Amino acid sequence: MADLVDSVRAAVTDRAELPGMSLMEHLTELRKRLIHATVYLLIGFAVAYAFHERLYGFVQKPLDDLHIALNFTHPTDGLNLYLKTALLGGAILASPFILYQLWLFISPGMYANEKRYVVPFMAATIGLFLAGAWFGYHWVLPGAIKVLVLDFGKKFNPILTIEDYTQFFLAVILGLGICFELPILIFFLSLFGIVDAKFLLKHIRYAILVIFLISAIICPLPDPFSMILFASPMLVLYFLGVGVAYFVHPSRRKAKEANKAA
């Protein structure tokens, strides 16, 4: 851990030359970006709610394919399902604009040559989240419902409520979507000089342990095979992050500048 602490200290020292902002200026900028992001989210929600019936069909399709009906125990459950579905759809629609607000907030702490990563950052972030959501929707969610309801619960009468299914659906889709953002996290840690490819490979055994712990927490199935199914794409993404760290680490940039000067 000592080398990680040293890397963080060096990264902070290295960026001390950048134009600084006072605490109030940071808070004002954060407030501005949050307001803009909220407006974009509300616009996306309004657009998505106009198609809430289609979005509901998308959410319930894994159950329809297995001929399982949804039930509700509270008069507002149906409305809550439409609202949550539209909110998720609106967040996906507005994600490019929300991510751009995030980029505008962190960009003052970046060098001019680092700011060119804005388009790759946004494309990769959205693409990886959608890839994780697709993996969860087409593979994990149907398999989990089949095993938990039709296999383990075959001797019982399943009564799936809207509230329980919505929470389960969001946990799988959002959980995997967020987990697939691992290369983006590594990208920023490497860009700021906190970690590099050598550090990531050196501590790979700890990374594997953490990945399997996360998989065990978010995996809805109790068997080891399903946990491995969750962990496998995250391991692939970790090695992808190692490659990203190699190309964007400041030491590589400084080596290029030194070669050009020579």
N, C-alpha and C positions, 0 to 999 in steps of 0.2 A: 504493500500500500504506500510505502514511502515514495516510490517512483511516481505514483499517481498524484500524490500531494505535490511533489516537485513540479510535475507537468502543469498542474492547475496554477501554481504560483508563477511559473514561467509564462503561461498564457496570459495571466492578468498583467504581469510586468510588460510583456511584449506589446500589449494594446494600450498601455498608459499614454502613448504619444497621440492616440486618436483624440479628436475633439470631444470633450466631456460634457455631460449634462448634469445639472443639479438634481436633487431628489424630487423637487417640485416639478421640474421639467419632465422627468421620467414619469411621474404620476399623471401629469397633464397629457403626455403623449399616450400613455396606457389607456387613460379614460377616452381619448379621442378614438383610438383603434378599437376599443371595446364597443363604443357606440356605433361606429361604422359596421363592425362585424355583426352586431345585433340587428341593425337595419337590414343587412343583406340576408341574415337568417330569417327574419320576418317575411321578407319578399319571397324567399325560397319556400317558406312554409305556406304562404298564400297560394303560390303556383302549384305546389304539391297537393294542397287540400282540394284544389279543383279536380284532381284526379284520384281522390281518396278511395273511390270504389275499386279502381284498377289496382291501386297500391295494396288495398286489403286483399284482393285476389292473389297478388304476388306473395303476400305474407302467409296466407292460408294454404297455398298450393301444396307445400310438403304434407299437410294433413289431408288434403283432398286426395292426393295420390295414394294415401294409405287408408282412405275411406274412414277417417276419424272426424267426428263433428266437434265443433267448439260449443261451449256452454257459458252462460253468464249467471252470476249470483247477485249482481247489483244493477239497478236500472241504468247507471251511467257507464257500464263496462264497454258497451258498443261504441259510445262516443269517445271514450278514452282510447280505444284501439285506433279509431280513425285519426285522432289527434296525434298520438304517438307515432303512427305510421307516417302521417304527413310531416311531422317534425323531423323524423329521420330522413325522409325523402328531400325535404327542404334543405336540411343540412348538407346533404350530398350535392344538391344543385348549387348551393351557395358556397361550397367548399373552395373553389378557386379564388373567390373574392375574399373570403375569410382568411385563407392562407396568405393572400397578398398583404392583408392588414398585419398579420403576424410578421411577415418579412419586413414590412416598413418599420415595425417596432424594433426589430433586432438589427436592422441594417446600419444604424449609426455606429454600432460596435464592430463594424467590418471594414476591411480595406476596400479600395475601389475595385481591385481586380477580383475580389471575392464576391462582389455584388453581381457579377455576371452569372452566378449560379441560380438566379431567381427563377428562370424558366425551367431548368432541370429540376430544381427543388420542388416547384409546384406540380410538375408533371409526374415526378417520381412519387411524391406524397399521395396524390390522388390515385395514381395507378396502383401503388402497393396496397392502399386501403381497399380499393375495389377488388383487387386480387384476393385479399384476405376474406372479404365479405363473400365473394363468389365461391371460394373454397368452403367456407362455412355453410353457405346456402345449398350448394349442390352436393356436398359430400358429408359434412359433419352433421348438419341438422336432420336430414332424412334418416341417416344411419342411427343417430341418437334416439330419435323418436321410435324407429322400428325396434331397436334393441330394448329400450326402456319400457315402451308401452306394449308392443306386440309380443315380445319374447319374455321379458321378465314379468310383465303384467298380464300374460295370456289367461291366467286363471281368475282374473278379476275384471270388473266392469269399469273401463276408463271413463272418467269424467274430467275432461280438460277444460278449465275455465279460461276465458279470454285473458284475464289478468295474469294467470300463471304462464300461459303460453307466450304472451307478449314479452314478459320478463325473460323467459327462456330464450326466445328468438333473439332479443336484443343482446343478451349476454353472449350468445354464440357469435352473432354477426359482428357486433361491435368489438367483442373481445379479440376475435381473430383479425379484424381490420386493424386494430391498434397494434397487435403483436407483429403484424407485417410491416409496421413502420420502423422496425429495428435498424435497417440500413440508414434511415434518415437520422436517427439518433446518433449512430456512429459517424455519419457524415459531419454533423455539427461538432461533436466531440473532437474529431480529427481536424476539422477546419480551424478550430480554435487552438489546436496544438495540445489538447489534453491527452489524447491517446493516439497511437500510430499502429500500423499493421504489425510491427514486431511485438508491441505490448499485447495486442489482441490475440496473437498466436501463442505467445508465452503463457497467457492466462486462459487458454481455451478450456482447460478442465473445469475451471470455475464457471465459465460461460455455459458449458454443457449442463452443469449442475443447476444453474439458475434457470435455464431454458426448460429443463425437465420439471423443476418445481413449479414454474408458471404453467406448464402444460397440465400438470396434475391438478392445479387449482381451477383452471378454466375448462378442462375437459369434462363434458357432462356424462361420460361413460366410465364405469368403474374398472374396466379391464386394461391391462398393460399395453395391449396392441393399440387401443384407441389413443392412449397417451403418447405412444411412439408416433402415431399418425399426426397428432398435433405438433409434436416436437420436430419432426423431420423437416417441414418447410422452414421452421424458425432456424434450424441449424444451417440450412442452405442460405438463408438470408444473412446469417451471421458471417459466413464465409464471403458472401457478396459484400458485406460491410467491410471486411478486411481489405478487399480490393479497392473499395471506395476510399478507405483510410490511406492506402498507399498513394493514391493519385492526388488527394487534396491536402495532405498534411503540409504545413508550412515549410518543413525541412526540404521537401521536394521542390517547392517553389523557389526557395533560396538557392538550392543547388542549380536550378535552371538559370537563375539570374547570375550566379557566379560563372557558369559556363559561357553565358553570353558576354559577360564582361571580359573574360579571358580571350 
